[in-house]
Amino acid sequence: MNEQTLIHFIHELCLHAGEDQTFADTFWEKLREDEEILQEFIYYITHSSFSCKAKVEGYTVVDIMVWQMDHFKARLDRDNTGTRQNGDRMLLLAFDTLLNMRLDPRPYIQKLQNETGTDYPDKY
């Protein structure tokens, strides 16, 4: 996939996800700097599926998407996150989180392990 096609895809994804040009440009810069996550992103674009080869501390983009769904469950019920029925936003934010995790995984791992949905007894 050539760079222009990839950049166009990112801008379209951001548009559909409700993110602006600045977010798209920043996302592209971070993605360019991480070959492993870039390849995972390209794999998703070309296959509409995940290879799950890109990992940060053992976590993949799919793990992040599952966490997002669990973590935001209460807010999704109220529909105030912007991710409800917006798969593009969920996908974009999962890849962005994985890129951010590469720089400093500890806070994200703590969230992945501790912040979950509220649909089980004794959560609070």
Residue pairs with C-beta under 8 A, 6 or more apart in sequence:
1 42
1 45
1 46
6 28
6 42
6 45
7 28
9 45
10 24
10 27
10 28
10 31
11 21
11 24
13 24
13 88
13 91
13 92
14 20
14 21
14 23
14 24
14 27
14 92
16 86
16 88
16 89
17 86
17 88
17 89
17 91
17 92
17 93
18 82
18 86
18 89
19 27
19 89
19 92
27 92
27 95
27 96
27 99
30 96
30 99
30 100
31 37
31 38
31 41
31 95
31 99
32 38
34 54
34 99
34 102
36 53
36 54
37 54
37 61
37 95
37 98
37 99
37 102
39 51
39 53
39 54
40 50
40 51
40 52
40 53
40 54
40 60
40 61
40 95
40 98
41 95
43 49
43 50
43 51
43 53
44 50
44 61
44 91
50 60
50 61
50 62
52 60
52 61
52 62
54 60
54 61
54 98
56 98
56 101
56 102
56 105
56 108
57 101
57 105
57 109
59 98
59 101
59 105
59 108
59 109
59 112
60 98
61 94
61 95
61 98
62 94
63 112
64 94
64 97
64 98
64 101
64 112
65 90
65 91
65 94
67 111
67 112
67 115
67 116
68 83
68 90
68 93
68 94
68 97
69 76
69 90
69 117
70 116
70 117
71 111
71 115
71 116
71 117
72 81
72 83
73 117
73 118
73 119
74 117
74 118
75 81
76 83
76 84
82 89
83 89
83 90
83 93
97 108
100 108
101 108
101 109
116 123
117 123
118 124
